[in-house]
Amino acid sequence: MDKLIDAFVARGDLAHLALLAWALGASAFAYVALRELAASVRRFDDFVREIARFNAKINATFGDDE
């Protein structure tokens, strides 16, 4: 890894190395954010399904007043 960094520094491509590090970091952050968003959508969907099941049980037990 040191040889790679030395090659970039020797050629004056330190800005490119910094840009690569930024792009990799931003991509990793976007991946983690999208993974967490998908997990939260699944949890919300599970919650809505449970509410629907609860409402169906209540309506079956007490009747639908609407």
C-alpha positions, 0 to 999 in steps of 0.5 A, a space after each residue: 500500500 505504501 508503494 501505491 501511495 508513494 507512486 501517487 505522491 511522486 506523480 503529483 496525483 495526491 488530489 486524485 487519491 483524495 478524490 478516490 478516498 472521498 468517492 469510496 467513503 461517500 459510496 460506502 455511506 450511501 450503501 449503509 444509508 440505503 440498507 438502513 432505509 430498506 430495513 426501516 421500510 420492512 419494519 414499518 410494513 410489518 407494523 402496518 400488517 400487525 395493525 391490519 390483523 388487529 383491526 380484522 380481529 376486532 372487527 370480527 369479534 365486535 362487528 364493523 360499526 361503519 
